[in-house]
Amino acid sequence: MTKILILEANPQSDIQTSDETRDIQEAIKQSRFSNSEKFEVRLQPSTRSTDLHKLIHEYKPDIIHFCGHGTENDELQFRDIKISKEALIDLFRLSQEHLRCVVLNSCFSEQQARQVVEHIDFAIGMKQAIRDDAAIAFAIGFYQAIGYGESYERAFLFGCNAIQIAINNRIKNKEEIIQKVRKLIPIDDISISESDRANIPEHKKPAFFQKQKQEKLNTSVYCNLPQPDYPKFIGREEILRELLNKIDPEYRQHITVVEGIGGVGKTALVLEASYRCLEAMRKLSINNLEPNIPTFKAIIFTSAKKTYLTSRGVLKRPRFEETLQEIFRTIADILNQPNILMTQDFEEQLKLVRKCLSQQTTLLIIDNMETISRQEQEKVISFLDDLPLSTQAIVTSRERIGFHRSIRISELSKEDSLKLIKQEAKNKAVKVSDYQAERFYSTFGGVPIALIYAVGQRAIGYNLKKILGLRENQRLPKDLNRFLFERSVKPLREKPAHRLLLSITFFQSPPSYNALITIAGLEEEPINAEEGLATLQQLSLVSEEEGERYSILPITHKYALDELAKHKEFLNAARTRWVNWYIEFTKQYGGKDWDTWRIRYDYLALEWENIASVLYWCAARDKYEEIKQIWLNIDRYVDLGCYWRTRRHWWAWLISKSQKNYDRATYVRALSERAWTLTLMGDEEAENVLNIAWEMKDCVDLDIQAHLANHIAVHRITQMKYDEALEWLKQQEQLVDRAELEEKEHIRHQACISYYRAEISYWKWKNAGDKLEYNSAKKLFKEVYEKGQVIKWQRFTNYAQNWLADLEIIDGTFDEAEKLLKSGLHVAEISKERRRIGHYNASYAGSIPFWKID
């Protein structure tokens, strides 16, 4: 609402001040926006100097209009006394918080008006004495234009044009002036040219003054930012700098979207950036420029958030802007532009909003966009897309908007989360122990609102079980579930997106697309699966990671687990699909280390945490067959990865369970493989385990017996019992010859036997210096290398190549050794075999003769 205060003063009763004040009221009354919600006019007849302070305090006018006498000494004549220019200007300065325009429709008031705009936005004065008819004509033209929503500058032009009409037509009758002026208004795009205004004699022109735009000197800001509820912003400095860079008025794009799940700190981030911009603007007044922080003359905050979370529960917000019209209302209020609200025509309102935004640099914030209806969102986005260049916009949303630059924020780090807990505890004067802080973080992750909620609950006396939601047999308290997730998830129930959200809880690390849609039962519905995943990402419930994998925040994971518990039928079916999927997956990518085995095993490495999760879940429920299938598929990968403790644990588990299940074949194999691991670890228990296994060798096929003989042979090598080791290798060879193996498997065993015979020959030469043993080792390693190439057993070929390079070094043929090492190290590095890479590097060190070292 625009408030107009008319001060009438005519102690000599020699001018038509009463007519002028009545005509002003009539002009506004008959304009388009004359209703009492838009304008309020207060008349003070026969104004005394003693009336001024009371009127301004009570009424707080937007416009002060003085009609009366002015003197050549720049004074205004009130009923009781004359008031000096200096006193008047000081009075207007004290009123600048609400006062926007002063009209001094009196003689010789130009100088007062000129100095008034040092403190308020607009002022109008008269250059010298002015006739009554001209004063009345100007007042009618000016205020009728104001009543039609025109700016102060254009209203002034209409007032001047009204004087021109009165003078050029020598109109003496007031009614004729009114009629002539009224014909000018409203004209949407009227332009009063300089030539038209030149028809007014110079001495009869009113003088219009507008406050100079001094972006670097005038640091007052139109602002409605809510008060921050924290003493210090914690964490996210890097993201904060990114946001400040993106909202710089010189940045090409003018809309930035801050995305993330509810309560993750989107609004806090935006408010912190806004307050830093505000502080930077204030520092301009003392020439203390803030580097890399943009400044704005207006910062306007709007929010569609309908509820907020407190320690006592979810409460409703008293005010929110969930339509474009309500956003316009806030813009009009903050920029003090009531004319925006005086029209019911949307296009005209939009035009006025854009116009007032273009008059200064503006930061416009639209908080909680996801709460706005789809229809209104389209209107808001369309409005934002067409903002003037002087305006930057920030939108916060739980939902991904997608077609604007975006900043996605996730959880706080553990360090920052604990700092936030400590800060909140101090604010709320409550003691939170380190243990409690750790529990808060382990339960809620780094989601600020959940941590603040937890401390708030502690402050009002709740114990740890109540705060963590343990009393309700849930992983999250009901208030958090309701505030953070319910509104987003409720529309998804019984839809593919909901099944996908529940399914992701089965995974310890981000699952692949195929794994996720299979567990959700959507492998036959790829379109529904893709749409469901897109929906979850739009709602910030799931994020896509590199390699088409999908992650979920810990707090979202806990919510989804609570949801999953309510859908028992889906849970059971999905659990079965989960186990079966990993059985098939490990079968596809596990197995023996043939050819470029590392490529297959890399898939197992990516899924290792999820595979381990399946194993432990099955173990807790005694699902023996499922564990046996998965473990036999991945055992070779675990062995080559040197995960010996893991390997020892699961073979021990299979030893125990195979006994109970009378599965002797698995029992013997498990003994053999566990003994192999114990041998590699240097554990003497291997001897006893191998003896038990060999006593029961007839329970397994010849292939497994051959492996067992090999494991005994290697154990004897570690004991330096080389002759016994050779006997066991001979035993292995006999078992292989008896077994009906495929040619490839047969050659594999032969290569393995040759490899360990070569090692034995090498160590015998090393210990006794027998040249025959040395030659035998070299011949056997070449044999291993050749056999490995025949069956594409890359790993053993690589091992043999390393040994051959070492033997070339011993022979002094360094060039040949270097060739073998160079190609062999490359293969070892591709295979990511840490032990073999170390061996090759050690060999490289020995391959350089001392005379080649700089």
C-alpha positions, 0 to 999 in steps of 0.5 A: 500500500502506498501512503500519501501525506498531504501537508497543506499550509496557507496562512495568508489564504491567498492560494488555492491549496484546498482545491489542490488537495481535493483534486489530488484525492479526486485524481487518485480516486478515479484512477485504475488502482484507487481501492483502499488496499493500494492507496491511502491518502491523508490530508493535514489542513493548516499544517503547523510545524509542530504537527510534522513529527507526529504525522510522520511517526504515526503515518509513515508515508511513502510520499509527502506532498507539500502545497503552500508557500515557499520563499526565495530563501529556500524556506517553506511557510507553515501555519505557525513558522517558516522552516529552513531548508536544512531542517526540512532536509534533516527531517526527510533524512530521518524518514528515509526508511519508509519515505520514497518521494517528496513533492514540494508544490510550492514556489522556489523549492528546487534547491530543497528538492535537489538536496532531499535526493541525497537521502530519499529516492525522488524529489520534485520542486519548483524553480520559481513562483508558480501559478495556481492553475499550473500547480493544480494541473501538475498535481492532477497529472502526477497523482493520476499517473501514480494511481495508474501504477506509473513510476515516479519518473513517468508520473512527473512527465505526465504532470509536466504535460498537464502544465503544458496543456493548461498553459498552451490552451490557456485553460483557467477552468479547473474542470477543463484541466482535469478532463484534458489530463484524464484523456492522457491516461492510461496510455501504456507506452506514452512517451513525452518528447523533449520538444513537447516539454520545451513548450513549457517556459523554462522558468515554469518547469518543475524540477525532478531529481532522482537519487543517483545510483552509486553501486560502490558507495550506496550500500543500503540493500533491499533485503528480507533474508531470514535470521540465521539460526546458527552462530557459525557456518560449518563445512562446505566452504568449497561448494560455498565458493562455487555458489558465490562464483555462479551467482556473480552478476557477470556470470553468463547464466543467471539461474543456479539450482541447489539440489539434495535430499531434504534436510541436507543443508541446501537452504543453509548454504544459500542463506550463508552465500546471501549473507556473505553477499550482504556483508560484502555490500556493507563493507563497500561503505568503508572501501573494504572490498570483499574479493570474489564475493558478488554484491546486490542492491536487493536480496529477496528470499521466498520459500514454498516450505510448508513445514519445518522440523523442531525438536518437538516435531514437525510444525507448519510455517505461518507463511510460504510462497507456493505460487508465482503470484505470491512470489510477485507479492514478496518482490513488490513488498521488499522493493516497495513497489505497490504498483505491481499488486495494483493490477489483476492482469498477469502480463502487466504484472509480469512487465512491472516485476521485470521492470522493478528488478531491472532497476538494481542488481538483485539476488532472487531466492526460490526455496523448496521448489519441489513443494510448488505444484507442477503447474506453478513450477512451470510458471515460476521456471518460465519467469526465471528464464526471462529475468533481466540481466541484472538479476541472479536467481537461486533455486533450492529443490529436493527434486532435480530440475535438470535444465539449469546449472546445478550444485548438488550437495551431499552429507557433511563429513564426519569431522564437520558433523561432529563440529555441528553437534558440538556447536548445537549442544553449546547453543542449546546449553546441553551436554552431549558426550563424545559417545552420544555424538558418535551415535548420532553420526552413525545413525543419521550420517552427515545430514545437518537437520537430523543432527540438529534434531537429535541435539534438540531432543537431547536438550528437552530431556529425551534419552538416547534410545528415544532420540535414535528411534529405537523405542519404535523398533525403527531405524529412524525416528518418526518425525524424521521419517515424516519430514525428510521422506514421507512427502516424496515417497508416498506417491511412489508406493506400488510403483517401480520406483518404490521397488527400486528404492527398497531393493537398493537397501540390499547392497553394501556398496553402490550396485550396478544397474543390472543387479538393482533392477534384477533384485527389484524384479524389473529385469523384464521391464527395462522401460519401467526400471529406467523411469523408476530410477530417473524418478528416484534421482529427480527426488534426490533419493538415489544418485548415479555414480560412475559406471552406471552404479547407484548410491544412497545416503545412509539416512535414506538407506535407514528410511528405506529399510524401515519401508522394506520391513513393511513389505514382507512379501516383496522382502522375501522375494527380493532376498531370493533374487539377490542371492541368486543374482550373486551366485550367477554373477560370481559364476560368470566372472569368477572361476580359474585364472585363465587367459586375461583373468584380471579383467574378469576378476576386476568385476569381482573387485567392484562387487566385493563388498556386496558379495561379502554381504551375501556370504555373511547373510547366508552364513547367519541363516546356515544357507550352506549350498548358496555359500558353497556355490559362491565361494567356489566361484570366487576362491581363486580371486581371493587367493590371488588377491592375497586375502588370506585371512578371508580365505582361511575363514570361509574354508574353515566355515565350509569345513565345519558345515560340510561335516554337519551336512555329510558332504565329504567331498567338500570337506576334503577340498576345504581342508586342502585349500585351508592348508594351502592358505596356512602354508602361505601364511607360514602357519605350522598348522598346515601340516596337520590339516594336510595329513587329515585331508590326505587320509580322506583323499578317496572322498574326492575325485582325482583332480582334487587329489592331484591338487592336494598332492601339489599343496603337500609338495609346496608345503615340503618346499617351504620346509626345504624338504626338496626330495619329499616335495619331488615325491609328492609332485610325482604323486600329483603327476600320476593322479593327473594321468589317471584322471580323465581331464580335458587337454587344457586342464591336463596341461595346466597340471603339467605346467604347475608340476614343472614349475615347482620342480624348477623351483626345487632345482633352483634352490638345490643349485643355490644351496649346493652349486650343482650346475646340473640343477641350474640347467634343469631349472632353466629348462623346466622354466622354459617348459612352463613358459611354453606350456602356459602360452599353449593353454593361454595361462597368462599368470603362470607364463608371467611367473616363469618369465620372471624366473627366466629373467633372473637366470639370464641375469645370473648368466650375465646376459643383461640385454636379454634379461631386460627384454623379459623383465620389460614385457613381463612387468607390463603384464604383471601391472595389468594383472594388478598382482602386487606380489609379482610386481614386487618380484619383477621390480626386485629383478629389475634392480639386479639386472643393471650391471654396476658399470651402467649405474651413473 
